[in-house]
C-alpha cells in the first residue's frame, strides 16, 4: 500500500511539473508578440520541463548556447 501511495504522489508531482512548465512556456511564446520578457520566460519554462523531458533539456542547452554567443558578440 505504501508503494502505491508513493507512486501516486510521484505521478501527481510529475503532472504538476508538466502543467506548470507548459503554462510558463506558452506564456513566454505569447510574449513574443505581446509585451513582456519572452527571452527570460521561455528558458524558465524549458528549465521546468527539462526536469521531466530530455527534449526540453536539449532545447534549453541550445538556447543557452545561443544566448552565450550573442553575449560574446
C-alpha positions, 0 to 999 in steps of 0.5 A, a space after each residue: 500500500 505504501 508503494 502505491 501511495 508513493 507512486 501516486 504522489 510521484 505521478 501527481 508531482 510529475 503532472 504538476 511539473 508538466 502543467 506548470 512548465 507548459 503554462 510558463 512556456 506558452 506564456 513566454 511564446 505569447 510574449 513574443 508578440 505581446 509585451 513582456 520578457 519572452 527571452 527570460 520566460 521561455 528558458 524558465 519554462 524549458 528549465 521546468 520541463 527539462 526536469 521531466 523531458 530530455 527534449 526540453 533539456 536539449 532545447 534549453 542547452 541550445 538556447 543557452 548556447 545561443 544566448 552565450 554567443 550573442 553575449 560574446 558578440 
